[in-house]
Structure formats: structure tokens, C-alpha cells
């Protein structure tokens, strides 16, 4: 288990976080994916140590040791980050967001731009509610959205049934069998046991708080975010693999075009998982140069 710290929030409850890299380095807030948790930040640890970066990686409310918040909205997140940054003695910071962490990075940059020097979005989730054509999403995501609209109680029940099973340590071992279902770039990158363990262990531990926390995260992605990407006035680096099947390369291009200060880094022959695994040092060095 990781040695985590806690912030007591003014809204009530607490926020758990862990740090990686160098404690005195350039501060970077790490926003984990979905379903995932704070230990996903370990993906950046080696690069952060080399580049003298301090990684602060929080669990979102309801995930692991962070208190669940009823009726949480995406635009509530920047206030939490304000409090976390103050607690950690950080004024301005960069943001590194992987996959499902992307909406939280956009919201933070939109709401408190005076604190965000720049953000790197890696294999990032897109504003699903804005999509006219959902064919660029992973079939599992399209399936969840259909159930969310037409059978929400059944979907919630399935999440509650899945939680105890996915949180078993055997889930990480069993997940190896699914590598062959992924694009070659992802399956090859995840054969690195260290990277595989970080990603799937962080997913397993996401359920330690409650299934409701994981469900709340999922619901937020499909809802209107409460702001426009066109109003995010902070330098963005959008990294996306051309073989990403979770969020296609084409919808990533549409997202980049909406961001006023975005430089896109499209990486050939990389997928959803392989991109952050293989290019973390490059991503982090590019981010802190902003």
C-alpha cells in the first residue's frame, strides 16, 4: 500500500493524495484515469525524478480514501484542487492528465487559470455530450451510455456487482488474458510487468472507496461539463496515439481544434495505454517547458 496524505476539505470530507518524483521539484498535479486511482501517478515517477518534478496525485471524491460527494459535478473539482495546492504549499502548477483525467484538467484550467501554467492531456477523454457521432468511442463506452439513458438502475446494479469482483487481487492476474484483445501497440507495451501492474492495480484499487464513487465519475463524463473548451485559456499539450481505440484519433483532432492554446502531439503507432507508458519522459519534459 502507498503512504498517502489527506486534505480536510471545506465542503466536508477529505481528499487523499500521494506524491512521486522529487519533493522540491517543479509541481505537477496528476489526474488519474477511469476507473483508476492515485497510484496511477507512479507511471510518471521515474521521469519525474530525472526531470526534478514533484508529482501530486489525488484520488477523486469517492475513489479509495477520498470521501464520496453526493451530486458531484465536474466544475466542483477546481475548488478541491485550490485547497489541495494550498495544503501542499504550491502556488502555480502544471497538470498532467491521463485518459479520464482530461475533463478534470480542462475544468481546472478553465476555472483557475491563474494557477495553471499549462496542461498535458494524454489519451484524453473528450466531451461526450457534445458528440453528434459516437462511433469514435470504445464500444464499451457506447454500451454504458445506452444503459445510462435507458436502464440506469440496471447499470448501477451491475457496477455494484462488479465492484467486489474487480477489487480482488486476482483481477490483476486475470487481466493479463485480455492483452490479446488490445491493439498491438497497447498489448506490447503492457507486457512490461511494471507498467501493467501500475495501471491495473490502480484500477483495482479505484473500487476500494465504493462503487458509487466509480459510478459518479462515469456519469460526469457523459453529462454536459458546464463550460466550453473554447473558453479554456491555458496552454495545452494534447498527446494522442493514432491507434487509440478508447477515444479515436479523429475525435481527439476535433477536441484540439476547439482549444485556443493547444499544440497537438499525434504519435504514430501508439495506442491508449502505450502512449503514456512509452513516452512519459517526453510528455513531462514538454509540459514543464510551458
Secondary structure, 3 states (H helix, E strand, C coil): CCCCEEEECCCCCEEEEEEEECCCCEEEEEECCCCCCHHHHHHHHHHHHHHCEEEEEECCCCCCCCCCCCCCCHHHHHHHHHHHHHHCCCCCEEEEEEHHHHHHHHHHHHHCCCCEEEEEEECCCCCHHHCCCCCCECHHHHHHHHHHHHCHHHHHHHHHHHHHHHCCCHHHHHHHHHHHHCCHHHHHHCCCHHHHHHHHHHHHHHHHCCHHHHHHHHHHHHCCCCCCHHHCCCCEEEEEECCCCCECHHHHHHHHHHCCCEEEEEECCCCCCHHHHHHHHHHHHHHHCC
